[in-house]
Amino acid sequence: MIYLKLINRRTYTMDTKLAGETLQNVLHACGREPLTVSFDKILLRQKAQTAVYMFGISLSVCLFVLMCTVPCIVL
């Protein structure tokens, strides 16, 4: 179920420059210090982590299905 939610997520489109400025404004309004890492690098890191996570979930599902379909494995 969680796997299907990750696949069918909504994707929002926003210019990365505008998103970075908005985030800086929100941090300033909350009294936090501004970002030291660019917003593009944050997005790239998040995409890379999501790709690794989705690969791990897919691999786990495939192994689970394989273990359920093979009645007995003798080593």
C-alpha positions as CSV (number, residue, x, y, z in Angstrom):
1,M,0.0,0.0,0.0
2,I,2.8,2.4,0.9
3,Y,4.6,1.3,-2.3
4,L,1.5,2.3,-4.4
5,K,1.3,5.7,-2.6
6,L,4.9,6.4,-3.4
7,I,4.4,5.7,-7.1
8,N,1.1,7.7,-7.4
9,R,2.3,10.8,-5.6
10,R,1.3,14.2,-7.0
11,T,4.1,16.1,-8.5
12,Y,4.1,19.9,-8.2
13,T,5.9,22.2,-10.6
14,M,7.5,25.3,-9.4
15,D,10.6,27.2,-10.6
16,T,13.5,26.2,-8.4
17,K,14.7,29.8,-8.0
18,L,11.2,30.9,-6.8
19,A,11.0,27.9,-4.5
20,G,14.4,28.7,-3.0
21,E,13.4,32.3,-2.5
22,T,10.2,31.3,-0.9
23,L,12.0,29.0,1.5
24,Q,14.5,31.7,2.4
25,N,11.5,34.0,3.1
26,V,9.8,31.4,5.3
27,L,13.1,30.8,7.3
28,H,13.5,34.6,7.7
29,A,9.9,35.0,8.9
30,C,10.4,32.2,11.5
31,G,13.6,33.8,12.7
32,R,15.9,31.0,11.5
33,E,19.2,31.5,9.8
34,P,19.2,31.3,6.0
35,L,20.3,28.2,4.0
36,T,24.0,27.7,3.5
37,V,23.4,25.0,0.8
38,S,21.7,26.0,-2.5
39,F,18.2,24.8,-3.0
40,D,19.2,23.0,-6.2
41,K,21.6,20.8,-4.2
42,I,18.9,20.0,-1.7
43,L,16.5,18.9,-4.5
44,L,19.2,16.8,-6.1
45,R,20.1,15.1,-2.8
46,Q,16.4,14.4,-2.1
47,K,15.9,12.9,-5.6
48,A,19.0,10.7,-5.1
49,Q,17.8,9.4,-1.8
50,T,14.3,8.8,-3.2
51,A,15.8,6.8,-6.1
52,V,17.8,4.6,-3.7
53,Y,14.8,4.1,-1.4
54,M,12.5,3.1,-4.3
55,F,15.1,0.7,-5.6
56,G,15.3,-0.9,-2.1
57,I,11.6,-1.2,-1.8
58,S,11.3,-2.7,-5.3
59,L,14.1,-5.2,-4.5
60,S,12.4,-6.2,-1.3
61,V,9.1,-6.7,-3.0
62,C,10.7,-8.8,-5.7
63,L,12.5,-11.0,-3.1
64,F,9.4,-11.4,-1.1
65,V,7.4,-12.5,-4.2
66,L,10.3,-14.9,-5.1
67,M,10.3,-16.4,-1.6
68,C,6.5,-16.9,-1.7
69,T,6.5,-18.5,-5.1
70,V,9.3,-20.9,-4.5
71,P,7.9,-23.6,-2.1
72,C,11.3,-24.8,-0.7
73,I,14.8,-23.8,-1.2
74,V,17.4,-26.2,0.1
75,L,20.9,-24.8,0.5
